[in-house]
């Protein structure tokens, strides 16, 4: 949450509690104003909720926060990209076998299209090989 040195994590179901520091630990013995609670997960767009604070305490029953302090609506974060990997033996003749590894990254905007980066292991060495991709 901006303006306060506080953060939290969700449980497995996405529930969380955010506690403000005691008034005595806040600048001016209790902040007042509009602040933003940010939500972040890797590979997803950041979300936010506006929160009002008066004299160091949350003000409940606002547009986004209900009278009991819970969010009025669940937050949905949009996924920005995904990463896929696939490894395929190229040759069983060598020890260890040569491998072709495709690393793919796609975005929500691209849908199921992925940029494939073929990486080949020959012997004990990995190298980028654009001619090996599929």
C-alpha positions, 0 to 999 in steps of 0.5 A: 500500500502506498504511503505506508510501509506495509504489505501482505500476501494472500492465502491459497484462496486469495484472501488477505488482511492488510493492517496499518501501522499503529498511529504512533508509528505513522508520520504526524501520529496518524495519516489521513487521505486517499491511498492505493492498495496494489495487487501484483502476481508475476506474469499478470497486470497489476491491479489496485484499489483506492482506500481512504484513511482518516487519522491512521485508520481505514474508512470503510463503506466506500465505493470499493471497500464494504462496511466490514472492510472487505472488497466489494468485488473480487479483483481479477488480474489479467495474465500478460504472458505465459512461458512454455518449454518442450524438450525433444531428443534429437539423437539417441546416438550420443551420450548424453543424447542431443536435445532440442529445447523450444522456449516459447513466450506468448502474450494475451494479445497474441493468444496461442501464438508463441515465439519459439527459441530453439536451443540445442544441446550437443554433447554437454553444450547448449546453443541457440540454433534457429535452424533447429526449431519447429 
